[in-house]
Amino acid sequence: MNKEFCPECNNMLYPKEDKTEKQLYMACRNCEHVEEAMSNKVVENVFHREFTEEIDQETAKDMTMDPTLFIASVKCDRCGYGYAVYFEPKGNNPDLELKICYICKKCYNIWM
């Protein structure tokens, strides 16, 4: 049986912490079943972002509003604006390794 579900009532098990013992348990909310967690990891989010050479204007506009991207003080060649978001493109293309992609915050021009 899958360890994510209670072996007694088949409901989902939820993480529960014992702060005095500093131990993580998986507990059923329906019955009294409790078992020691197999791992201390409760949730794992894995993001895979592939970079494509072509980013449309709408995506570029959205990326300039992304608060998780860094802002650089660089001058755009197209409009002359002094700020752009930047990121390191990820993907299977070895030509993109160690390159930085910039997107102008005003005209959404993209350059490397």
N, C-alpha and C positions, 0 to 999 in steps of 0.2 A: 504494500500500500504506500502511496505517496506520503511523505513526511509533512506535507503542507496541510493535511487534513486529519482530523481526529479519528483514531482507530475505533472509537466507541460509538460515535454518533455521525461521523462523516462530515461534520461541519468544519469550516476553515479554522486553522490554528493561527493565533495572533501572538506577536512578540510581547513578552512580559518580563520586566526587569526586577531582580531581587537586589535592591541597593545595599543591603547589609552584607550579603555574600559576594556582591559584584558579579552576578551570574545572569545570563540571559536564558529565559525559558520560552517555550511555545505553549500557549494555553488555549483551551477551548472556551468560548464564551457561553456555550450552551450547557455543557456538562462540567464536571470538576476535573477533567483530564488535563494534566500538566506534564511536559517532558522537557528535558534539557535540549537546548538548541544545538544543532549540528555545527553552526558557525556563528560568529559574533556579527556577521553582516546581516542587516535587516533588509535593506533595499539596495539594489545596484542599478544605476542607470548608465547604459552604454550608448553613446551617440556616435554614429558614423556619418561624417559629412564629407562627401566627395566633391571635389572642385571640378567644375567644367570650365572650359576656356570661355564659353559664352554665358554671361550673366545679363538677363534682360533688365531694362530700366526700372521696372516695378520691383524686382528683387533687389537691385542696387539701392533703390530708395528705401526699402524696408531695412536693408543692412545698415544704412547710415543712421537709422533710428534705434538700432540694437544697442542697449546700454552695456552689453557684455563685451563689445568690441572696443579696442583702444582707439584713441584719437591722436593723430599726429599733426604737427604744425609743419605742413608741406604745401607748396604752391602748386595748384592745378594748372596744367599746361593749356587746357581749353578755356577756362573762365578766369583764372588768376586768383581764385579763392584760396585762402591760406590754411584750411583744415580739411582733413580726410580721415576716414576710418581705415584701419589696416588690419590685415590678418595674414597668416601663413597658409597658403593653399595646401590642402592634403589630397592625395590621390595616388594613383598608380603611375603617373607620368614622372619619370626621373628628371625631366627638364624643369619641373616646378620645385625641385628640392632646394631649400634654403633661399627661396624667393619670397618677397613680401608683395601682397596685392593691396593697392590703395583704391578707395572710392571717394571721390570728392563729395563733401557734404552739401554743396550747392547745386552743381549740375549733374552729379552722379556719374561723372567720367571715371572709367576704370583703367588703371595702368599698373605696371609692375616696375 
